[in-house]
Amino acid sequence: MSRPTIHDIARLAGVSTGTVSRVINGHNTVAVRTRQQVEQVMRAMDYAPDPAARQLSWRTGHTVGLSTMAGDPLLSPYQVLFRRSLEARTSPAGVQLIDLHGDLPLGRLPSAVVLMHIKDGDARLTLLEERGVPLVMIGHHERHSWVAPDDRAGAALATRQLTEAGHRQLLFVGAGESQVARDREEGFLQAARAVNAAVATLPGGYTALDGYRTVRRAWEQGLRFTGCFAETDEQAVGVVAALEDLGLDVPGQVSVVGFDGLPELPLPVPLTTVSQDIDRIAEVALGLVQEALAGEPPRGEYVPVRLQPGQTVARPP
């Protein structure tokens, strides 16, 4: 008797192969009843997923583009970690990962594209839709498949580390047009307003240098705050450096919280931050790419974040 396949399971369970794949990979977007139905069929047929077969679900010649906006620092720690995680999954399957930085090429495009840092009216999205290229967003979208860390909840969690320590003069560094910046600012404002804290928001760019210049200039111009939530860990590094160069103690006089959970930061003490699961985001993104290439309907998934305690938050002076 031949070994049952994922197509056999889908047929007997009355669902799509994409749904079976999501059950096998533990995705939390499948309804409980559907999951139980699929698992019952798998047990009845004594079906065990074959890891090698999962790699072979990519067709020969598939390529995946990783599209970043012009201005994104390609060698930032986050970008390096995310790309490395993608490659760890595409390379063994013989799938080429192609860097697409800035505007997408007008010529031949990859089989599918992973889009990062989406903005309203993004020309990259329009081009891919016009060309019929399957796409997956690192962010959320109503029409296309997407995966994202829970940015709003994570930003609220970061801000509550400050408010629960007693801070009521708060600064958000990182305001901008990207979806990530808007979501994290929204989470910050929601948590700050819940305790009637005074708030200020400033743009912060993407790098430690951007964070440094923004905060140093603002403080020298008279802006005062006792707690700062920086949109990214890299910006937080710049914020801490600026405050220390201004003669302020962190966290004795100003507390700082970041977002990302990067493994190595040039700081004298561990940063209090919100950690996102970069490996899981990459895994889900490539699973969604395969589903899109197979013609499955779009879906989205938030990947939970968690607090990573450090030593940069204390009670205000």
Number of C-alpha atoms within 10 A of each C-alpha: 3 4 9 14 16 19 14 16 22 19 13 13 20 13 15 14 20 21 21 23 17 18 19 16 13 11 13 13 14 14 11 10 9 16 20 14 15 22 18 14 17 23 10 10 15 10 16 13 14 10 8 10 11 11 16 12 11 18 13 10 10 17 18 23 20 18 21 22 19 11 10 16 15 15 9 13 15 19 15 12 17 16 17 15 17 20 16 13 16 19 12 12 18 16 18 16 18 14 15 20 17 13 13 18 11 8 5 8 17 17 16 22 25 23 21 18 17 22 17 9 8 12 13 19 20 11 15 16 13 9 12 11 16 24 24 29 23 23 23 21 15 9 10 18 25 25 24 23 23 21 29 21 21 25 29 21 20 29 28 19 23 26 22 12 14 17 26 20 20 25 25 23 26 26 20 17 13 15 18 25 22 18 21 27 25 18 20 29 24 17 22 23 12 10 14 13 16 14 17 15 18 17 18 27 22 18 18 22 18 19 29 22 16 21 26 20 12 12 14 10 9 8 12 14 19 22 31 28 32 33 32 27 31 26 27 32 23 25 30 29 23 22 21 14 12 13 10 14 14 21 20 14 17 25 27 31 31 28 28 23 23 19 10 10 15 11 12 9 12 14 26 24 32 25 21 23 16 22 17 16 23 24 17 22 25 20 17 29 26 20 22 21 17 14 11 16 12 18 18 22 21 18 17 16 20 18 17 18 16 13 16 22 24 21 17 19 10
